[in-house]
Amino acid sequence: MTVSSLSQLLISLERNLPTVSETLARGNIKMLKSFLGPAYRGLLQQSYKGAPATLMAVNHNVHYDWQYLREYPAMAKLYDAAKSGQWHADDGTLDWSHDFDPLDTVNHLIPDLYCPSIVLPQWSKFSDAERAEHRQSLLSWMLSQILHGEQGALYGAAQVLQAVPWLDGKLFGATQVVDEARHIEVFHRYLDQKLRRRYEINENLYILSEVLVSDSRWDVKFLGMQIMIEGFGLGAFTMIRGIVSDPLLRDLLKYIVADEARHVSYGVLALKRFYETELNERERAEREDLAFEISLLLQRRFLFHEMYDEYWSHAMSLKAWNKFALESQLMASFRKSMFRLMIPNLKRLGLFTDRIKPRYEKIGILNYEHGRAMSDMSNEEILAVPS
């Protein structure tokens, strides 16, 4: 092992040992094993950094339907809504022509209240230009992770389309593949043309993406991508839309939220039926554990470490950075936006039982269980920033 790889291993262990230790403490060895290969490639090898592409092995069954029965009315209704809800990035729906300066020192990209670094003493010593650069970096980091997540959602949707056992699900899945492709297009364009910078995928998101893409069980892919990561995305979209001032980004997010709401509703419909009829108690408990582990990862591990590396590693310890990042207004708003949409969906799927509730209570998100399910909410209600 080279000095540089040893150094990277030590850094990765410092960043991720808390999550590994917690998983071990819960005795979830089987789940930890499923993460080992992706974790080795993502944390130690850093195989995605600076690479033009990454190959991930997949192994799942493809379900051909020779009967072509249309017997799932709720999915058929979603399919019709998806067809009528298609939009185009260049047909006048979005105005890409407006003047926009991501380094504007007067019209702030993000309010300073939501910049984690505002609580640090160094912030008051920054020039206006330096503060503007931090705002640009923060929004670029968030949208970059969303872009990478959308690519994972594209592949996940394509895989589930092949494997889902209902024709109505396959037809809707085809519209989701189109949606995800459009989301990649517009987020990449916004990062490239408007913000003018893009970050590589966060190591934890990389690990989670590979774990889900490579799992052979279509419902596990679906749970991780459709309910958890898409729920993560919806929370991020609503939170970001509530704090940014750029009208193009606000419009873009409004259209994407409408797409994603359909995707999550589809996931709930498909998985509820499958979990009620096809899984035994042990298999259901395994899915419930996985949902919790992903919730924990999403809550605790997306802490802007790339920004720490870029701006703050010389000034403070990673432990100190993690503490103030977790306690920042941005993370508080993000957690509230994300879990208010995600937890009711898990409850509807039967993955939020008394068995698992104490774990959610321990990490402070049990109070979201009484929220409304997304299928009962309008797009306006989903977009509303929680108080």
ZAMARGU-4260 file (C-alpha; in steps of 0.2 Angstrom, whole numbers, plus 5000, padded with zeros to 4 digits):
<rodrens>
0) 5000/5000/5000 | 5007/5017/4995 | 5008/5031/5008 | 4994/5041/4998 | 4982/5026/4999
5) 4986/5023/5017 | 4983/5041/5021 | 4966/5040/5011 | 4961/5024/5021 | 4964/5033/5038
10) 4954/5048/5032 | 4940/5037/5026 | 4940/5027/5042 | 4939/5043/5052 | 4924/5049/5042
15) 4915/5032/5041 | 4919/5023/5057 | 4904/5029/5067 | 4892/5022/5054 | 4901/5006/5053
20) 4902/5004/5072 | 4883/5008/5074 | 4879/4995/5061 | 4890/4982/5070 | 4882/4987/5087
25) 4865/4982/5080 | 4872/4965/5075 | 4868/4968/5057 | 4882/4958/5050 | 4873/4952/5034
30) 4869/4970/5029 | 4887/4976/5033 | 4894/4962/5022 | 4883/4969/5007 | 4891/4986/5009
35) 4909/4979/5010 | 4914/4978/4992 | 4906/4995/4987 | 4914/5003/5003 | 4931/4996/4998
40) 4930/5003/4980 | 4922/5020/4986 | 4932/5023/5002 | 4949/5015/4999 | 4951/5014/4980
45) 4941/5030/4977 | 4938/5022/4960 | 4926/5036/4955 | 4937/5051/4958 | 4944/5059/4943
50) 4937/5044/4932 | 4927/5047/4916 | 4916/5032/4921 | 4914/5018/4933 | 4908/5000/4929
55) 4896/4992/4941 | 4891/4973/4940 | 4873/4970/4940 | 4863/4953/4943 | 4845/4953/4942
60) 4831/4943/4933 | 4821/4951/4918 | 4803/4948/4919 | 4794/4946/4902 | 4776/4948/4902
65) 4767/4937/4889 | 4749/4941/4894 | 4750/4960/4893 | 4736/4961/4906 | 4731/4979/4912
70) 4725/4974/4929 | 4732/4988/4940 | 4721/5003/4939 | 4731/5014/4951 | 4747/5012/4941
75) 4738/5014/4925 | 4732/5031/4932 | 4749/5036/4936 | 4755/5031/4919 | 4742/5042/4911
80) 4747/5057/4923 | 4765/5054/4918 | 4761/5055/4899 | 4752/5071/4901 | 4765/5078/4913
85) 4779/5077/4901 | 4789/5094/4899 | 4804/5100/4889 | 4819/5110/4894 | 4820/5120/4878
90) 4802/5123/4873 | 4799/5139/4883 | 4795/5130/4899 | 4811/5136/4907 | 4819/5152/4904
95) 4838/5149/4902 | 4841/5166/4895 | 4840/5177/4910 | 4856/5185/4917 | 4864/5176/4931
100) 4880/5178/4941 | 4883/5164/4954 | 4896/5176/4962 | 4885/5190/4964 | 4890/5199/4981
105) 4873/5209/4982 | 4860/5197/4977 | 4865/5182/4987 | 4863/5164/4979 | 4859/5157/4996
110) 4854/5167/5012 | 4869/5167/5024 | 4858/5159/5037 | 4859/5143/5027 | 4878/5143/5025
115) 4885/5132/5038 | 4902/5142/5038 | 4893/5157/5045 | 4895/5151/5063 | 4914/5150/5061
120) 4924/5165/5066 | 4933/5165/5050 | 4917/5170/5041 | 4917/5188/5047 | 4935/5190/5040
125) 4930/5184/5023 | 4928/5197/5009 | 4912/5199/5000 | 4919/5189/4985 | 4925/5175/4996
130) 4908/5173/5004 | 4900/5173/4987 | 4912/5159/4982 | 4907/5149/4997 | 4888/5151/4992
135) 4892/5146/4975 | 4902/5130/4981 | 4888/5125/4993 | 4874/5126/4980 | 4885/5118/4967
140) 4889/5104/4980 | 4871/5101/4984 | 4865/5101/4965 | 4880/5090/4960 | 4875/5076/4973
145) 4857/5078/4966 | 4864/5076/4948 | 4873/5060/4953 | 4858/5053/4962 | 4848/5056/4947
150) 4860/5045/4937 | 4858/5032/4949 | 4839/5034/4949 | 4840/5032/4930 | 4849/5016/4930
155) 4838/5009/4945 | 4822/5014/4935 | 4828/5005/4920 | 4832/4989/4930 | 4816/4989/4939
160) 4806/4991/4923 | 4814/4975/4917 | 4810/4965/4933 | 4794/4972/4940 | 4780/4958/4937
165) 4766/4970/4932 | 4763/4977/4914 | 4756/4993/4921 | 4772/4995/4932 | 4783/4992/4916
170) 4773/5005/4907 | 4775/5018/4920 | 4793/5014/4923 | 4796/5018/4905 | 4790/5036/4908
175) 4801/5037/4924 | 4816/5033/4913 | 4812/5047/4902 | 4809/5059/4917 | 4826/5054/4925
180) 4835/5057/4909 | 4827/5074/4908 | 4832/5078/4926 | 4850/5073/4922 | 4850/5085/4907
185) 4843/5100/4916 | 4854/5098/4932 | 4870/5096/4922 | 4865/5111/4911 | 4862/5122/4926
190) 4878/5117/4935 | 4888/5119/4919 | 4880/5135/4912 | 4874/5144/4927 | 4884/5139/4942
195) 4900/5135/4932 | 4906/5122/4943 | 4902/5104/4948 | 4908/5092/4962 | 4912/5073/4961
200) 4900/5061/4969 | 4900/5060/4988 | 4908/5044/4994 | 4893/5039/5004 | 4881/5042/4989
205) 4893/5032/4978 | 4893/5017/4990 | 4874/5017/4992 | 4872/5019/4973 | 4883/5004/4970
210) 4875/4993/4983 | 4857/4996/4976 | 4862/4995/4957 | 4871/4978/4960 | 4858/4970/4971
215) 4849/4956/4962 | 4832/4959/4971 | 4821/4972/4961 | 4811/4977/4977 | 4827/4981/4986
220) 4833/4992/4972 | 4816/5000/4972 | 4815/5003/4990 | 4832/5011/4990 | 4831/5021/4975
225) 4812/5025/4974 | 4807/5027/4992 | 4824/5032/5000 | 4835/5041/4987 | 4820/5049/4978
230) 4813/5054/4995 | 4830/5061/4999 | 4829/5071/4983 | 4811/5077/4986 | 4817/5084/5003
235) 4832/5092/4995 | 4822/5100/4981 | 4809/5107/4992 | 4822/5114/5004 | 4833/5122/4990
240) 4818/5129/4981 | 4813/5137/4998 | 4829/5147/5000 | 4836/5151/4983 | 4832/5167/4974
245) 4836/5162/4956 | 4819/5160/4946 | 4826/5148/4934 | 4831/5136/4948 | 4815/5138/4957
250) 4805/5134/4941 | 4816/5119/4937 | 4813/5112/4954 | 4794/5114/4953 | 4793/5104/4937
255) 4805/5090/4944 | 4795/5089/4960 | 4780/5085/4951 | 4789/5071/4942 | 4797/5064/4958
260) 4780/5064/4967 | 4774/5052/4954 | 4789/5041/4955 | 4788/5039/4974 | 4769/5036/4973
265) 4773/5022/4960 | 4786/5015/4972 | 4773/5015/4987 | 4760/5006/4976 | 4771/4993/4969
270) 4780/4989/4985 | 4765/4989/4996 | 4757/4976/4985 | 4773/4966/4984 | 4777/4966/5003
275) 4759/4961/5008 | 4758/4946/4996 | 4776/4940/4992 | 4787/4942/5008 | 4788/4932/5024
280) 4791/4941/5041 | 4810/4938/5040 | 4812/4946/5023 | 4801/4961/5028 | 4811/4964/5043
285) 4827/4964/5032 | 4819/4977/5021 | 4814/4987/5037 | 4832/4986/5043 | 4839/4992/5026
290) 4827/5007/5026 | 4834/5012/5043 | 4852/5010/5038 | 4849/5021/5023 | 4840/5034/5034
295) 4854/5035/5046 | 4867/5037/5031 | 4856/5051/5024 | 4854/5059/5040 | 4872/5059/5046
300) 4884/5056/5033 | 4881/5070/5019 | 4890/5083/5028 | 4899/5093/5014 | 4915/5084/5017
305) 4921/5089/4999 | 4919/5107/5005 | 4928/5103/5021 | 4943/5096/5011 | 4943/5112/4999
310) 4941/5126/5012 | 4942/5120/5030 | 4954/5105/5033 | 4968/5117/5037 | 4958/5126/5050
315) 4948/5113/5060 | 4946/5095/5064 | 4934/5084/5054 | 4925/5080/5071 | 4922/5099/5074
320) 4916/5101/5056 | 4904/5087/5057 | 4897/5094/5074 | 4893/5111/5067 | 4887/5105/5050
325) 4875/5093/5058 | 4869/5107/5069 | 4868/5120/5055 | 4852/5128/5049 | 4854/5120/5032
330) 4855/5103/5039 | 4840/5106/5051 | 4829/5112/5036 | 4835/5098/5025 | 4831/5084/5038
335) 4814/5091/5041 | 4810/5092/5022 | 4817/5075/5019 | 4810/5065/5033 | 4792/5073/5033
340) 4790/5065/5016 | 4800/5049/5018 | 4794/5042/5035 | 4775/5042/5031 | 4779/5032/5015
345) 4789/5019/5025 | 4774/5018/5037 | 4762/5014/5023 | 4774/5001/5017 | 4774/4992/5034
350) 4792/4996/5036 | 4789/5007/5052 | 4784/4995/5065 | 4785/4995/5084 | 4801/4984/5081
355) 4810/4998/5072 | 4803/5014/5080 | 4815/5015/5095 | 4830/5016/5082 | 4821/5031/5074
360) 4817/5039/5090 | 4836/5037/5095 | 4841/5048/5080 | 4827/5060/5083 | 4816/5057/5068
365) 4802/5047/5076 | 4790/5063/5076 | 4788/5062/5057 | 4778/5046/5058 | 4761/5055/5059
370) 4764/5065/5043 | 4753/5064/5028 | 4758/5052/5014 | 4764/5060/4998 | 4750/5051/4988
375) 4737/5062/4999 | 4747/5078/4996 | 4746/5090/4981 | 4761/5096/4973 | 4759/5113/4981
380) 4759/5104/4998 | 4774/5094/4994 | 4783/5110/4989 | 4779/5119/5005 | 4794/5122/5016
385) 4790/5115/5033 | 4790/5127/5047
</rodrens>
